[in-house]
Amino acid sequence: MRKSSLRRTCAALAAGTSLALALTACGGTTKEDVKSEGASAATAGKADPNAELKKGLTVGFLPKQVNNPYFTSADKGGEAALKELGSSYKEVGPSSATDTAGQVSYVNTLTQQQVDAMAVSAQDPGALCTALKQAMKNGIKVVTYDSDTTADCRNAFVSQASAEDLGRTEVQLLAEQIGYKGEIAILSAAQTATNQNIWIDFMKQELKDPKYKDIKLVKVAYGDDDAQKSFQQTQGLLQEYPNLKGIISPTTVGIKAAAQYLSGSKYKGKVKLTGLGTPNDMRKYVKNGTVDAFELWDPAKLGDLAARAAVALVSGQITGKEGETFKAGETTYTIGKDGVISLGKPTVFDAKNIDQFNF
């Protein structure tokens, strides 16, 4: 049986049975199918950078939240890359950025459907692990992007930039804006969000530098990547800390909501705001003087790289081990420690350059 026919059969079986039964019924056949086609370099545990990229694959994208503009942009990048590579894209995911149980369910759905690979932005690293490990046992390659799990629960992680760069540069941006003096707060997403917590840890490390001795971090608030809650959290921070000089929001939903509140308040231009946002979301707030500068990477490029890494894994060009290299578009990437693939340095957006970007 051809692999594509086998996958359709498995998907149909999975739709009418339990996950465990579906995986048991299809798992052995999948292994035999792989054997009949010849084990790939990845299956054997060795990368072959010269292996031909496979076509006709299906890669499932599972963002934290499907109606989030940031993930819409990222996943469209993945969709375009897969089309270019001759493979298929599909997206599933929860409508809430805190629906961890929903994410687990969608991982199981993609596993039932026997996709070749999945790209996942994890809401909660621990909660997804069991489901992702089951997917890998079933021969599915797992790439995390934007927000990671633990290294043993995926094959590779596509990072927006180095976590250290992102955390430290956000502090540096805000410090310059407030003259290295005053109380500051952080408006994060969900309290369990892996990427947010790593960046915040590096922010705290950066603040230990003596040059920030006159800056005091008074609170980390959580808006759960919900616009209304983030708006309310911003209002609450300013009520609780009337001397607040600045806010860092390392989430596109949070920084937009905070900017919206500040722009219509007496704090506009007085309380500085920076963090991670998209140019299209933040353009009017930069132009009306609410925000001086913020940063981000291009989410479409992040999705593009996640898709290409997934195809490279399935094709056996890489296995996710440190030191392996693969080409994505015109760029050659080297896999770092713990299977991390870094997109590159973040870009700072301000009034001088924001109109050069459209995402």
Secondary structure, 3 states (H helix, E strand, C coil): CCHHHHHHHHHHHHHHCCHHHHHHHHHHHHHHHHHHHCCCCCCCCCCCCCCCCCCCCEEEEECCCCCCHHHHHHHHHHHHHHHHCCCEEEECCCCCCCCHHHHHHHHHHHHHCCCCEEEECCCCHHHHHHHHHHHHHCCCEEEEECCCCCHHHCCEEEECCCHHHHHHHHHHHHHHHCCCCEEEEEEECCCCCHHHHHHHHHHHHHHCCHHHCCEEEEEEEECCCCHHHHHHHHHHHHHHCCCEEEEEECCHHHHHHHHHHHHCCCCCCCCEEEEECCHHHHHHHHHCCCCCEEEECCHHHHHHHHHHHHHHHHHCCCCCCCCCEEEECCEEEECCHHHEEECCCCEEEECCCHHHCCC
